[in-house]
Amino acid sequence: MDLLIKNGMILTMNAELQIIEKGAVRVRDGIIMSVGKDAADCSHDAQTREIDAQGGIIMPGLINSHTHAAMTLFRGLADDLPLMEWLNDHIFPAESRITADMVYRGTLLACAEMLLSGTTCFCDMYLFEEEVARAAAQVGMRAVVGEVLYDFPSPCYGPLDKGFEYVSTMMEKWKNHPLITVAVEPHSTYTCAPELLKRAADMARTQQVPLVIHVAETRTEVKLIEEKYGKTPVKFLADLGILGPNVVACHSVHLTPEERALYRQFDVKVAHCPESNMKLASGVAPVPEFLAEGICVALGTDGCASNNDLDLFLEMDSAAKLHKVFSMNPEAVDATTAVQMATINGAKTLGLEGIIGSLEPRKRADIIVVDTRSPHMVPMYNPYSQIVYAAKGSDVITSIVDGKVLMDNRNLTTLNVDRVMDDVLAIAKDIAAGDAA
């Protein structure tokens, strides 16, 4: 059925940042046909479903550029710890017992949380990623997925060679899927040998897909790489020939000006996760400098074990405020920029800007509607300010992916959310027992 989303203020997020008052978006076969004034777009027939935005904001679905969806299973398991202690003493041991079914059910919970807070596309790095792809496709979400690769054996694929086989098999299976993209995702410089990194980069370039990797997240990581290779993580990757426009460098907290210049030279994209970086005390990424130097910065939540939510509205608010206070400059990351980071910049980062990230004719219809008839949303002078500093994920009333309504008036249409939560609660009992042991 065709869609007509009408009676709202449209934030197009196009190159001109066009805002259309009392606008409408027409969708046919999952494609945006027109974006304009209500009067020009409201002619319809019996095959068109109308969605009344009731004066709210119509905007592109949000894009989570870096997360570990199934880590909803570990939400609150180990908090208030440094990254390495958190990983080595709690998360890696818990993950050693994880199964494909657990990842599938944890991802369903993540999809529910993301759709309910306006995220329509996410980039995932985790174990048993075939199950992440299956869950996202079943729900109808758009996803870039990649099995995490590292030097030590994985609970999913075992030895590393099997890991590359696993990724290759996923690529073949999902290559023509309208919603799923399979990326190549080595974990980090400190868990991946140079040979692994080069093989991963070659695979990503050959397949023309993103290469997603954690980079310079903590000072400890930087020190480890400097001691081992005599150079910083970014210089290490550059000298290996890894850097390129398909690279998504997650976190990128501790970079020198020379390293930022390498990002600019090779058109590396940054997935910025401010709340995770704050919670783990990893540091503050030089986002204002990235932006001033023309480096594309997107927003991610990281996983629920280190955030502990998947709400990109909170992430936009945190990103804008963190860089103001850290730089003592109230103009450091303004509201418009924060919204760009969660929409069109996310699409550019994942190589999807040709199909999503803005509301324009011929793009796929990934759209959300934000309710503005709540006390905390009244009055509204600037919609970007309202989205970043006032709105919450719970203000999203409609989420549409590829022209399909996945949330209607706060009700998920492709998930039984109570059953999903009950499944994860049962799994959590076993995880808690194992962590206590």
PyMOL commands that set and color helices and strands:
alter all, ss='L'
color gray80, all
select helices_A, chain A and resi 38-41+69-74+83-95+100-116+129-139+160-174+194-207+219-229+233-239+257-266+274-279+287-292+312-327+335-342+344-349+375-377+383-390+393-395+417-436
alter helices_A, ss='H'
color red, helices_A
select strands_A, chain A and resi 2-11+19-28+31-37+48-52+57-60+62-67+119-126+142-149+180-182+185-186+211-215+247-251+269-272+297-299+367-370+396-401+404-408+411-412
alter strands_A, ss='S'
color yellow, strands_A
deselect
rebuild
show_as cartoon
